[in-house]
């Protein structure tokens, strides 16, 4: 329906105004009521009385501009207020200082949350200006929230637009109908915000924390630039599957589907004193696997605790620290994939050492080291484990995993000073904290890693996961135990250090894939043939099916 068809229902002047004037009018109306103006603009756009572009952009720009003006007002007049003698004593009080410090630390997260909670936007945006939060991050956060908010409102309107359009055709005064429906939709929106279907402030806080810390972004989003860089390299080196020959001695080069046991067997042959012993558990069914595990532990002298994990796995999937025979039996019940048992290396420290060597080079290099920190919560004699997890700024982001992992203990109250370790697997996806660990590097360590790597046939690039007793022994004596070796798709996981910038992380990952492709090209030049994309796809699909049966990692 065109605006002309609504000519008798709407003030003729408004719809004959230039589009720029209509746009500015919507912006000014948002200063009166953001939500009512957004809903009304969406209704006018749906009925055809206004172009969608003018209606939506006017609402979006008006909301964003209003947020910025509130910030600017508080920043300008807040400075004058601070300088006023009568207010100086009050504003310098310890309580006010503590509140300002809290808001400066959590302000960006608050800005994310307040967009979705009625009555909180005005004081939050004024507070942001008053404590002088950085202006550009403020604009970025409020702009994104305004974008999401207006898209939500326009989407809601389009869902019910057909019914609204029918109603409008029955009335002569379309303006009043638009206003009435806008008020009804506004009421529905406010009701939703107060209902149990609307996210709670705590849920919104966790959501904002996750999105404000890039290390917790969804994999599809974080790896998008890496995927683009991968395609650029594939064009440069004329081979999208070229990384599959970066390690000719490893199945698929270590991209996907490689056997952990095959790599550990190689390491146990060339560096038995530096490798945690591991053995494949075979058998057709549960009883056969349990009998074989018992036989392995008796013959090899393994004692509980041991590690049981899938022979093919990624990102710590299915890794379990097994304390007794009952826990071992639980791990052996899932069928459809191979398992291995490995001696438990107590450490207590763990690191990831990313190494590479070009085929024409005699010596390799340690590219990065990840220092792994296993998070804990400490009891106070009052709060349950579940409450301690929710109260921890970092643990609450991973709370979904922790709740599944410790579902039987969430209601337990920890004694004062009692530590509870939240993760055993040294993997970021399972909750482990990764820090830059290049301070652990030394000539002794680099020499030993290089020596072992050159003995592993067909290995040129990847990451060793090692356990060690202390930093001094690791650096001076190269005293460590290898618990796993990962190939071409392994990461220099030190990128996840919370102190790293997103730019720094991408710079490291781009450099890492440059190395992988260049090594693959050198091996291809020596006659090694990469897998086809179709073969790689089939292996990936097989792993996806098998990994569904993996137990939740410790």
C-alpha positions in Angstrom: 0.0 0.0 0.0 1.4 3.4 -1.0 1.4 6.6 1.0 -1.1 8.1 -1.5 -3.6 5.4 -0.5 -3.3 6.7 3.1 -3.6 10.3 2.1 -7.0 10.7 3.8 -5.8 9.1 7.0 -2.5 10.8 7.8 -1.7 14.5 7.9 -0.9 15.3 4.2 1.9 17.6 5.2 4.2 15.0 6.8 4.1 12.6 3.9 4.8 15.3 1.4 7.8 16.6 3.2 11.3 15.9 1.8 12.7 12.6 3.0 15.5 14.4 4.8 12.9 16.4 6.9 11.0 13.1 7.6 14.3 11.6 8.8 15.1 14.5 11.1 11.5 14.5 12.5 11.8 10.9 13.5 15.1 11.6 15.2 13.6 14.5 17.2 10.6 12.3 18.2 13.0 9.7 19.7 14.1 12.4 22.2 10.5 12.3 23.5 10.0 8.5 23.5 12.5 6.1 22.0 10.3 3.0 22.1 7.1 4.7 21.0 8.8 6.4 18.1 10.5 3.2 17.0 7.3 1.2 17.0 5.3 4.0 15.3 8.0 4.3 12.6 8.0 0.6 12.0 4.2 0.6 11.6 4.3 3.5 9.1 7.0 1.6 7.2 5.0 -1.6 7.1 1.9 0.1 5.8 3.9 1.8 3.1 3.4 5.3 4.5 7.1 5.7 5.0 10.1 4.2 3.2 11.7 1.5 5.4 15.1 3.1 5.1 13.9 6.5 6.5 11.8 4.9 9.2 14.5 2.6 10.5 17.5 4.8 10.1 15.7 7.7 11.8 14.8 5.6 14.8 18.3 4.1 15.0 20.2 7.4 14.6 17.8 9.2 17.0 18.3 6.6 19.8 22.1 6.6 19.3 22.3 10.4 19.2 20.1 10.6 22.3 22.5 8.3 24.1 25.5 10.3 23.1 23.9 13.6 24.1 23.1 12.2 27.6 26.7 11.2 27.9 28.0 14.6 26.7 25.6 16.5 29.0 26.9 14.5 32.1 30.5 14.8 31.0 30.4 18.6 30.5 28.2 19.5 33.5 29.7 16.7 35.7 33.1 18.4 35.3 31.6 21.7 36.4 29.9 20.0 39.3 33.1 18.5 40.5 34.8 21.9 40.4 32.0 23.5 42.5 33.1 24.0 46.1 29.8 23.0 47.7 29.8 19.6 45.9 33.5 18.8 46.2 33.4 17.3 49.7 30.4 15.1 48.9 31.9 13.8 45.6 35.3 13.1 47.3 33.8 10.8 49.9 35.1 7.2 50.0 31.7 5.7 49.1 31.3 7.8 46.0 34.9 7.0 45.0 34.2 3.3 45.4 31.1 3.6 43.3 33.0 5.5 40.6 35.7 2.8 40.6 33.2 0.0 40.2 31.4 1.8 37.3 34.6 2.5 35.5 35.6 -1.2 35.8 32.1 -2.6 34.8 30.7 0.4 32.9 30.8 -1.2 29.5 29.0 -4.3 30.7 26.4 -2.1 32.4 25.8 -0.3 29.1 25.1 -3.6 27.4 22.6 -4.6 30.1 20.7 -1.4 30.6 19.4 -1.3 27.0 17.2 -4.2 27.9 16.0 -3.2 31.4 13.4 -0.5 31.7 14.3 2.6 33.6 18.1 2.0 33.7 19.2 3.7 30.5 19.0 7.3 31.6 21.0 7.0 34.9 23.5 4.6 33.3 24.3 6.9 30.4 24.5 9.9 32.7 26.8 8.0 35.0 29.0 7.0 32.1 29.5 10.6 31.2 30.0 11.7 34.8 32.8 9.2 35.4 34.3 9.9 32.0 34.2 6.4 30.4 36.1 6.5 27.1 33.8 8.1 24.5 34.6 5.9 21.5 33.9 2.6 23.3 30.7 4.2 24.7 29.6 5.0 21.2 30.5 1.5 19.9 28.5 -0.2 22.7 25.5 2.0 22.6 25.5 2.0 18.8 25.5 -1.8 18.6 22.7 -2.0 21.3 20.6 0.6 19.5 21.1 -1.4 16.3 19.9 -4.6 17.9 17.0 -2.8 19.7 15.6 -1.2 16.5 16.0 -4.3 14.5 14.1 -6.2 17.2 11.3 -3.7 17.2 11.0 -3.6 13.4 11.1 -7.4 13.2 8.3 -7.7 15.8 6.2 -5.2 13.8 6.7 -7.1 10.6 5.5 -10.3 12.2 2.2 -8.7 13.2 2.1 -6.3 10.3 -0.5 -8.2 8.3 -3.1 -8.0 11.0 -2.3 -4.3 11.6 -2.7 -3.5 8.0 -6.2 -5.1 7.9 -7.2 -3.1 11.0 -6.0 0.2 9.4 -8.2 -0.3 6.4 -11.3 -0.3 8.6 -10.7 3.1 10.1 -10.6 6.6 8.6 -8.1 8.1 11.0 -5.0 6.1 10.5 -2.9 8.4 12.8 -5.0 7.6 15.8 -4.9 3.9 15.0 -1.1 3.9 14.6 -0.8 5.7 17.9 -3.1 3.3 19.7 -1.4 0.2 18.2 2.0 1.7 19.1 0.9 2.1 22.7 -0.4 -1.5 22.8 2.9 -2.8 21.3 4.8 -0.7 23.7 2.9 -2.2 26.6 3.5 -5.7 25.3 7.2 -4.9 25.1 7.4 -3.6 28.6 5.4 -6.7 29.8 7.9 -9.0 28.1 10.8 -7.2 29.8 9.2 -7.9 33.2 8.3 -11.5 32.4 10.2 -14.8 33.0 10.8 -15.1 29.3 12.9 -11.9 29.3 16.6 -12.4 30.3 17.3 -11.6 33.9 19.9 -8.9 34.8 22.3 -11.7 35.8 21.9 -13.4 32.4 22.3 -10.2 30.5 25.4 -9.5 32.6 27.0 -12.8 31.7 26.0 -12.3 28.1 27.7 -8.9 28.0 30.8 -10.2 29.8 31.1 -13.0 27.2 30.8 -10.5 24.3 33.1 -7.9 25.8 35.9 -10.5 26.2 36.8 -11.8 22.7 38.3 -15.0 24.0 34.8 -16.2 24.7 33.3 -15.3 21.4 31.6 -18.1 19.4 34.1 -20.0 17.3 32.3 -19.2 14.0 32.7 -15.5 14.8 36.2 -15.4 16.1 37.7 -17.6 13.3 36.0 -15.8 10.5 39.0 -13.5 9.8 41.3 -16.6 10.2 39.2 -18.5 7.6 39.5 -15.6 5.2 43.3 -15.5 5.7 43.3 -19.3 5.1 41.6 -18.9 1.8 44.0 -16.1 0.8 46.9 -18.5 1.6 45.2 -21.3 -0.3 45.1 -19.1 -3.4 48.7 -18.0 -2.9 50.0 -21.5 -2.6 47.5 -23.1 -5.0 46.1 -25.7 -2.6 43.2 -25.4 -0.2 44.2 -28.7 1.5 48.0 -28.0 1.5 48.2 -28.1 5.3 47.5 -31.9 5.1 51.1 -32.4 4.0 52.7 -30.0 6.5 53.3 -33.1 8.6 53.6 -36.1 6.2 54.1 -38.5 9.1 50.7 -37.6 10.6 47.3 -38.5 9.1 45.9 -35.5 7.4 48.9 -33.6 8.7 47.1 -33.2 12.0 44.3 -31.2 10.5 41.5 -33.5 11.7 41.0 -37.2 12.6 44.6 -38.1 13.5 45.2 -40.8 16.0 46.7 -39.6 19.3 47.9 -43.1 20.1 49.9 -43.2 16.9 51.7 -40.0 17.8 52.3 -41.1 21.4 53.7 -44.4 20.2 56.3 -42.5 18.1 57.1 -40.3 21.1 57.4 -43.3 23.5 60.0 -44.8 21.1 62.1 -41.7 20.6 61.7 -40.0 24.0 60.3 -42.5 26.5 61.7 -40.5 29.5 59.8 -37.4 28.3 56.5 -39.1 27.3 53.6 -40.1 29.6 52.9 -43.8 28.7 49.7 -44.5 26.9 48.0 -47.6 25.5 45.1 -48.2 23.2 42.0 -49.9 24.8 40.6 -52.5 22.3 37.5 -54.7 22.4 34.2 -55.2 20.7 32.0 -54.1 23.6 32.0 -52.8 27.1 33.1 -56.1 28.8 36.0 -56.6 26.4 37.2 -53.1 26.8 37.0 -53.3 30.6 38.9 -56.6 30.6 41.6 -55.1 28.3 41.9 -52.0 30.5 42.4 -54.2 33.6 45.0 -56.2 31.7 46.9 -53.1 30.6 47.0 -51.7 34.1 48.3 -55.0 35.6 50.9 -55.6 32.9 52.2 -52.0 32.6 52.0 -51.2 36.3 49.6 -48.3 35.9 47.9 -47.0 39.1 44.9 -44.9 39.6 44.4 -42.1 38.8 44.9 -42.5 35.1 43.7 -40.5 32.1 41.1 -42.0 29.7 40.4 -40.1 26.5 39.3 -40.6 22.9 42.0 -41.7 20.5 40.6 -39.1 18.1 39.5 -35.8 19.7 39.9 -32.0 19.7 39.6 -29.2 22.2 39.9 -31.5 25.2 36.7 -33.4 24.2 36.1 -36.4 26.4 39.3 -36.2 28.5 38.7 -37.7 31.9 40.9 -38.1 35.0 39.8 -41.5 36.4 40.2 -42.1 40.1 39.0 -45.7 40.4 37.6 -48.7 38.6 34.0 -47.5 38.8 34.9 -44.2 37.1 36.9 -46.1 34.5 33.8 -48.3 33.7 31.7 -45.1 33.1 34.3 -44.0 30.5 34.2 -47.3 28.7 30.5 -47.6 28.3 30.0 -45.2 25.3 30.7 -47.1 22.0 31.5 -46.0 18.5 35.0 -44.6 19.0 38.4 -45.8 20.2 39.8 -44.9 23.7 43.3 -44.8 25.2 44.5 -45.0 28.8 47.5 -42.8 29.8 49.5 -42.6 33.0 48.6 -39.5 35.0 51.4 -37.0 35.1 50.8 -35.0 38.3 52.8 -31.9 37.1 51.2 -29.9 38.8 52.0 -27.4 36.0 51.0 -27.7 32.3 52.0 -25.8 29.2 51.5 -25.9 25.5 54.7 -25.6 23.4 54.1 -24.7 19.7 57.1 -25.7 17.6 57.9 -25.6 13.9 60.8 -26.5 11.5 61.0 -26.0 7.8 62.1 -29.1 5.9 65.3 -27.5 4.6 66.3 -26.4 8.2 68.5 -28.4 10.5 67.0 -26.8 13.7 63.5 -25.8 14.6 62.0 -23.0 16.7 59.6 -22.6 19.6 57.0 -20.3 18.2 54.9 -19.8 21.3 54.4 -21.2 24.8 51.1 -21.3 26.7 51.2 -21.2 30.4 48.0 -23.0 31.6 46.2 -21.9 34.8 43.6 -24.2 36.3 40.9 -22.0 37.8 39.6 -22.7 41.3 36.9 -21.2 43.6 37.6 -20.9 47.3 34.9 -21.6 49.9 33.8 -19.2 52.6 31.7 -21.6 54.7 28.5 -20.0 53.6 28.1 -20.2 49.8 27.4 -23.3 47.8 29.7 -24.4 44.9 27.1 -23.2 42.5 26.9 -19.8 44.2 30.7 -19.5 44.2 30.8 -20.2 40.5 28.2 -17.6 39.7 30.0 -15.0 41.9 33.4 -15.5 40.2 33.8 -13.0 37.4 35.4 -15.5 35.0 33.8 -18.7 36.1 30.3 -17.3 35.6 31.0 -17.0 31.9 31.8 -20.8 31.8 29.0 -21.6 34.3 27.1 -23.7 31.8 30.0 -26.2 31.5 30.8 -26.1 35.2 27.1 -26.8 36.1 27.1 -29.9 33.9 30.5 -31.0 35.2 29.6 -30.7 38.9 25.8 -31.1 38.8 26.0 -33.5 41.8 27.9 -31.0 44.0 26.4 -27.6 43.1 24.5 -27.5 46.4 27.5 -28.4 48.6 28.8 -25.7 50.9 32.6 -25.4 50.7 34.5 -24.9 54.0 36.2 -21.6 54.6 39.5 -21.7 52.7 38.6 -24.9 50.8 39.7 -24.8 47.2 37.7 -26.5 44.5 39.4 -27.0 41.1 37.0 -26.3 38.2 38.8 -28.1 35.4 41.4 -30.9 34.9 41.8 -30.8 31.1 44.2 -28.2 30.1 42.0 -26.8 27.3 40.5 -23.4 26.9 37.1 -24.7 25.7 36.9 -26.7 29.0 37.6 -23.7 31.2 41.3 -23.6 31.5 42.9 -20.1 31.6 45.7 -19.6 29.0 48.5 -17.1 29.5 51.5 -16.2 27.5 54.2 -18.5 28.7 57.3 -17.5 26.8 58.9 -16.7 30.1 59.3 -20.5 30.4 61.5 -20.7 27.3 65.2 -21.5 27.5 68.0 -22.9 25.4 67.7 -26.2 27.3 64.0 -26.5 26.6 64.2 -25.4 23.0 67.1 -27.8 22.4 65.2 -30.8 23.9 61.9 -30.1 22.0 63.9 -29.7 18.8 65.8 -32.9 19.4 62.6 -34.9 20.0 60.8 -33.3 17.1 63.5 -34.2 14.6 63.3 -37.8 15.8 59.5 -38.0 15.1 59.3 -39.0 11.4 57.4 -36.6 9.2 56.7 -34.0 11.9 57.4 -30.3 11.2 54.8 -28.2 12.9 52.4 -28.5 15.9 52.0 -28.2 19.6 53.2 -30.3 22.5 51.0 -30.4 25.6 53.4 -31.0 28.5 53.2 -31.4 32.3 56.1 -30.3 34.5 56.9 -29.9 38.2 58.3 -26.4 38.3 59.3 -23.5 36.0 62.9 -23.7 37.2 63.3 -27.4 36.4 61.6 -27.0 33.1 63.9 -24.2 32.0 67.1 -25.5 33.5 66.8 -29.3 33.1 64.0 -29.6 30.4 62.2 -31.8 32.9 58.7 -32.5 31.5 56.3 -35.2 30.3 54.5 -35.0 27.0 50.8 -35.9 27.3 49.8 -35.1 23.8 51.1 -33.9 20.4 48.9 -32.0 18.0 49.6 -31.3 14.3 48.7 -28.7 11.8 45.4 -27.5 13.2 46.9 -26.9 16.7 47.0 -23.3 17.8 49.5 -21.2 19.5 47.0 -21.0 22.4 48.8 -18.2 24.2 46.7 -15.9 22.0 43.9 -16.4 24.6 45.9 -14.6 27.3 43.3 -12.0 28.7 46.0 -9.4 28.4 46.3 -9.9 24.7 44.5 -7.6 22.2 42.3 -9.1 19.5 44.7 -7.6 16.9 47.7 -9.4 18.5 45.8 -12.7 18.6 45.0 -12.5 14.9 48.5 -11.4 14.0 49.8 -14.6 15.8 47.3 -16.9 14.1 47.9 -15.4 10.7 51.7 -15.9 11.1 51.0 -19.5 12.3 49.1 -20.4 9.2 51.7 -18.7 7.0 54.2 -21.2 8.5 51.9 -24.2 8.1 51.2 -23.4 4.4 54.9 -22.7 3.6 55.9 -26.0 5.2 53.2 -27.8 3.3 54.4 -26.2 0.0 58.0 -27.3 0.7 56.8 -30.9 1.3 54.6 -30.9 -1.8 57.7 -29.8 -3.8 59.4 -32.9 -2.5 56.7 -35.1 -3.9 54.2 -35.4 -1.0 50.6 -35.3 -2.3 48.0 -33.4 -0.3 44.6 -34.9 0.4 41.7 -33.8 -1.7 39.1 -31.5 -0.2 36.5 -34.3 -0.5 38.7 -36.8 1.4 39.3 -34.2 4.1 35.5 -33.5 4.3 34.7 -37.2 4.8 37.2 -37.5 7.6 35.8 -34.4 9.3 32.2 -35.7 9.0 33.3 -39.0 10.5 34.8 -37.2 13.5 31.7 -35.1 14.0 29.6 -38.3 14.2 32.0 -40.0 16.6 32.5 -37.0 18.9 28.8 -36.9 19.7 29.4 -39.9 22.0 32.3 -38.3 23.9 31.6 -37.8 27.6 31.9 -34.3 29.2 35.5 -33.6 29.9 36.9 -33.1 33.4 
